[in-house]
Amino acid sequence: MSSKKKILLIEDDGLLTRDLKEDLIKIGYIVESANFYADAIDQWRENNGMFDCIILDLNINPIGMDDMEYNKYFPAHGISVLDKFCEGLTPEESIRIWEKTIIYSGYIVYLREKKSEFLYYSLLHLIPKRGTSFSKVVEQVKYVVHKSV
């Protein structure tokens, strides 16, 4: 990789975060991680939203999330992170965020059932946690990063 690409990994499972982060760093990515809602928002702001890919668990730890945000999409309340990232942006800027987001979660089925509620649902990259190896996630990251160049 000529210039290091930056990934934001939003996941509250510490072991999963550690292992996936290690795999991504080994192949040359810079990985920032957040293990709860407010931490994800802080990481986004600290980095001025300059991430080439976002890996998002839908059922993240809601620390810092208000009740309205939490209930809006429960149990896929992680989507509120994307909503927060997109606040004040144009539709084109929001689209760029959603299309570089990989949802890696056990709540993919729920998200699919509610897809009509999400304007940019079709732009997301969905990977169920159950039965999926990290190599699948890594390959999807490579695809998303390459596509965004």
C-alpha positions as CSV (number, residue, x, y, z in Angstrom):
1,M,0.0,0.0,0.0
2,S,1.5,3.3,-1.1
3,S,-0.1,5.4,1.6
4,K,-1.6,4.0,4.7
5,K,-5.3,3.8,4.8
6,K,-7.2,4.4,8.0
7,I,-9.9,2.2,9.4
8,L,-12.3,3.0,12.3
9,L,-13.3,-0.2,14.1
10,I,-16.4,0.2,16.3
11,E,-16.8,-2.9,18.4
12,D,-17.4,-3.6,22.1
13,D,-16.0,-7.1,22.2
14,G,-12.4,-6.6,23.4
15,L,-11.0,-9.9,22.1
16,L,-12.7,-9.5,18.7
17,T,-11.4,-5.9,18.5
18,R,-7.8,-6.9,19.4
19,D,-7.7,-9.8,16.9
20,L,-9.3,-8.0,14.0
21,K,-7.2,-4.9,14.6
22,E,-4.0,-7.0,14.6
23,D,-5.0,-8.7,11.3
24,L,-5.6,-5.3,9.7
25,I,-2.4,-3.7,11.0
26,K,-0.4,-6.7,9.7
27,I,-1.4,-5.9,6.2
28,G,-0.7,-2.2,6.5
29,Y,-3.7,-0.4,7.7
30,I,-3.9,2.2,10.5
31,V,-6.7,1.1,12.8
32,E,-8.4,3.3,15.4
33,S,-10.9,1.5,17.6
34,A,-13.8,2.5,19.7
35,N,-15.7,0.2,22.0
36,F,-18.8,2.3,22.8
37,Y,-20.9,5.0,21.2
38,A,-19.4,8.1,22.7
39,D,-15.9,6.8,22.0
40,A,-16.8,6.3,18.3
41,I,-18.0,9.9,18.1
42,D,-14.9,11.1,19.8
43,Q,-12.6,9.1,17.4
44,W,-14.6,10.5,14.4
45,R,-14.2,14.1,15.6
46,E,-10.5,13.7,16.6
47,N,-9.7,12.4,13.1
48,N,-12.0,14.9,11.3
49,G,-13.9,11.9,9.8
50,M,-10.8,11.0,7.8
51,F,-11.3,7.2,7.6
52,D,-11.2,5.1,4.5
53,C,-13.4,2.4,6.0
54,I,-15.7,2.0,9.0
55,I,-16.4,-1.4,10.6
56,L,-19.5,-1.1,12.8
57,D,-21.1,-3.5,15.2
58,L,-24.8,-2.8,15.4
59,N,-25.2,-3.7,19.0
60,I,-22.4,-1.6,20.4
61,N,-22.2,-0.5,24.0
62,P,-24.5,2.6,24.2
63,I,-22.4,4.7,26.7
64,G,-23.1,8.3,25.7
65,M,-26.2,7.6,23.7
66,D,-29.4,9.2,24.7
67,D,-32.6,7.1,25.2
68,M,-34.1,8.4,22.0
69,E,-31.1,7.4,19.9
70,Y,-30.9,4.0,21.7
71,N,-34.6,3.2,21.1
72,K,-34.8,4.4,17.5
73,Y,-33.1,1.3,16.0
74,F,-32.8,-1.1,18.9
75,P,-31.2,-3.7,18.8
76,A,-29.3,-2.3,15.8
77,H,-28.7,1.0,17.6
78,G,-25.2,1.2,16.2
79,I,-26.8,2.8,13.1
80,S,-27.2,5.9,15.3
81,V,-23.4,6.3,15.0
82,L,-23.7,6.7,11.3
83,D,-26.5,9.2,11.8
84,K,-24.2,11.2,14.1
85,F,-21.3,11.1,11.7
86,C,-23.7,12.5,9.0
87,E,-25.1,15.3,11.0
88,G,-24.9,18.6,9.0
89,L,-23.5,16.9,5.9
90,T,-24.9,17.0,2.4
91,P,-26.6,13.9,1.0
92,E,-23.5,13.3,-1.2
93,E,-21.2,13.4,1.8
94,S,-23.5,11.1,3.8
95,I,-23.6,8.7,0.9
96,R,-19.7,8.5,1.0
97,I,-19.8,7.6,4.7
98,W,-22.5,4.9,4.3
99,E,-20.8,3.3,1.3
100,K,-17.5,2.9,3.2
101,T,-19.2,1.2,6.1
102,I,-19.0,-2.5,6.8
103,I,-21.7,-3.7,9.2
104,Y,-20.1,-6.7,11.1
105,S,-22.8,-7.8,13.4
106,G,-25.0,-10.5,14.8
107,Y,-28.0,-8.3,14.0
108,I,-27.8,-8.3,10.2
109,V,-31.2,-10.1,9.9
110,Y,-32.9,-7.4,12.0
111,L,-31.3,-4.7,9.9
112,R,-32.5,-6.3,6.7
113,E,-36.1,-6.5,8.1
114,K,-35.9,-2.7,8.8
115,K,-34.1,-1.7,5.6
116,S,-36.9,0.5,4.4
117,E,-36.3,2.8,7.4
118,F,-32.7,3.5,6.3
119,L,-32.3,5.9,3.4
120,Y,-28.8,4.6,2.4
121,Y,-29.2,0.9,3.5
122,S,-28.3,-0.4,0.0
123,L,-24.9,1.2,0.3
124,L,-23.9,-0.7,3.4
125,H,-21.6,-3.8,3.2
126,L,-23.2,-6.5,5.5
127,I,-21.3,-9.3,7.1
128,P,-22.9,-11.5,9.7
129,K,-20.6,-12.4,12.7
130,R,-21.8,-15.9,13.0
131,G,-20.0,-18.3,10.7
132,T,-17.8,-15.5,9.2
133,S,-14.0,-15.5,9.5
134,F,-11.9,-12.4,9.9
135,S,-10.5,-13.1,6.5
136,K,-13.9,-12.3,5.0
137,V,-13.9,-9.0,6.9
138,V,-10.4,-8.2,5.8
139,E,-11.3,-8.9,2.2
140,Q,-14.3,-6.6,2.4
141,V,-12.1,-3.9,3.9
142,K,-9.7,-4.2,1.0
143,Y,-12.6,-3.9,-1.4
144,V,-14.1,-0.8,0.3
145,V,-10.7,0.9,0.6
146,H,-9.9,0.2,-3.1
147,K,-13.3,1.3,-4.2
148,S,-13.0,4.7,-2.4
149,V,-9.7,5.6,-4.0
